[in-house]
Amino acid sequence: MKCFLTNYYFQQINIMDIFKKHQIATRIIFLLVFLNLSMILFFFWREYSVREEPLLFPKNEAYKDVSGILKEALNLTKKQESQFEAIREKYFRKEAFLKQIIREDKDLMNENIFNKSTDSLIVKGLAKQISANEYKMELLRYQQAQEFKSVCTAQQQEKFKNLVREIRDYFRPDNQPYKR
C-alpha cells in the first residue's frame, strides 16, 4: 500500500510538472510574440515617422547654380560676372535643346523596344543617336569650361581647378538638402 501511494504521489508530481512545463512554454511563446511585434512596430515607426532633419546646406538663393559659388569663391569682377553669365546663357540654351532631343529619342527608343514587333536596327540606330547627342553635350561642357577659363586670371584658374570637385559634389543628387 505504501508503494502504491508513493507511486501515486510521484505520478501526481509528474503530471503537475507537465502542466508547469506547458505554462512556461506558453509564457515564452507569448513573450517572443510580444517581442517580435514590438520590433516590427519599432522598425515601422522608425522608417515611416516624420522627421525634422536639419538641412545639409543652409538656404542660400545665390547658390541655386554654380555662378553664385563662383562669384564668391573666385572674387569675380563685375565684367567677369557678366561674361560668365553670357557664357552660361549661351551654353544653357544649347544644352537644353540637346537634352530635349535626347529625351525624345529615349522615349522613341523605349516605344520601339516595348512594342510587339521590335526592330533591332531602329533601336540600335536610336541608341547611337542618343550617345552621339550625349557626346555633343559633353563637348559643350568642355567648351564652356574653356571659355570660363579664358575669362579668369591665373590665380582664379588655380582656385577654379580646386573648386571643380566641390561644385560637382555640391550638386550631386544624393547630396541635396531635404525638402522643406
N, C-alpha and C positions, 0 to 999 in steps of 0.2 A: 504494500500500500504506500509506503514511504517512497518507493521508487516511482510509482505511478504519479504521485503528487509532485515529485521533483521533476519528472519529465513534463508534466502538465505545466508546471511553473516556467520551465525553460522554453516550452513552446509558446507560452504567453509572451515572454520576453522577446523571442524571435519575431513573433507577429507584430509586436509593438515597434521593434527595430525597423521592420519593413515599412510601417506607416511613417516613422520618423524619416526614413530614407526618402520616401516619396515626398514628404513635406519639404525636405531640404532641396531635393531636385526641383520641385515646383517653385520654390522661392528663388533658386539660382536661375531658373528659366525666366521668371518674371523680372529679375534683376537684369539679366542680359538683354531681354527685350526692351526694358526701360532705357538701358544704356545705349542700345542701338538706335532707338527712336530719338533719344536726346542728341546723339551725334549727328543724325540725319537733319534734325531741326537746326542744330548749330551751324552746320555747313550750308544749309539752305539760307538761313538768316544772313550768314556772312557773305554769301555770294550775291544775294538779291536785295540786301538792305541799301538804303540810300545813304551815301557817304558824302560828306563835305570835305573833299580833299583839297589841299592847297594847290594853287596853280603852279605849274612848273616855271612859268615866266610871268613877270608882272605885266599887267595890261598896258601896252605902250603902242599907241596907234602909229607912231613913227616907224615901228618895226614890222609893219604889215608886209613889207617887201624888203629886199636887200638894200635898197637905196638909203633907208633910214640908218641901217647899221653902218654902211659905207661912209655916209656923211659924217657920222660921229667918230668912227674909228680912224678914218684917213684924214680928217680935218680938211675936207674939200673946200675950195674957194667957191664963190657964187658962180663963176664962169664954169668951173669943173662940174658943179652940181647941175647946171643947165645942160652941159654936154652929156653928162651921164644920163639925164632924163631923156634927152633926144635919142641917145643910143638905145636906151631901154624901150622907148616907144616904138622906134623903127623895128627892132627885133621882136618885140611883143606881137606886133601885127603879123609878121611873117610866121612866127611860131604858132599863133592862134589859127592861122589859115592851114598850116601843116597838120596841127592837131585835129582840126575838123576833118580834113581829108583822111587821116589815119583812122579816126573814129568811124567814118562812113565805110572805109574799106574793111575794117574789122567786123562791122555789122553785116556787110555783104558777104564776107567770108564765113561768118557764123551761119548765115542763112543757107549758104551753099553746102556747108558741112552737114547741117542737120535736115536737109530736105531728102526726099525719097530717093532721088537719083543724083547722087553726089558725083560731080565731075572733078576728078583729082587735078586735072590740068588747070582748071579755073581756080581752084583753091590754092594750088602752088603758085600760080601767077599772082594772085592777090597777096599771098604771103611775101613774095619777092617785092611787090609794090609797097607793101607796108614797111618792110625792112629798109627799102630804098628811101622812103619818106622819113623814117626814124634816123637814118644816116644823115639826111639833109638837115634834120633838126639838130643833131649833134654838131654838124658843121656850122650851123647858125650860132650855136652856143660858143663854139670856138672863136668864130669871127667876132662875136660880141665881146668876148674876153679880150681879144687882141685890141679892139677899139677902146675898151676900158683902160687897158694898159697904156695905150698911146696918150691918153688924157692925163695919166698920173705921172708924178715926178718919180725919180729913182727911189727916194725914201718911201713914198706912198706905195710904190710897186712892191717893195720889200714887206711892208705891213700887209698889203693886199694878198701876197703869197701866203702869209701866215693865217690870214682870215678865211681863206677858201674852205678849209676843213670845218672850221667853226660854223660858218654860214651854212654849209651843207648839213651839218648835224642839227642846226637850229631849225631848219625847215623839213627835217625828216618827219614822215607821218607818225611814227611811233614816239616822237619826241615833242608832240604838240600838247599844249595845255588842255586840261579837261574843259568841257563845255561849261559855260557859266549859267 
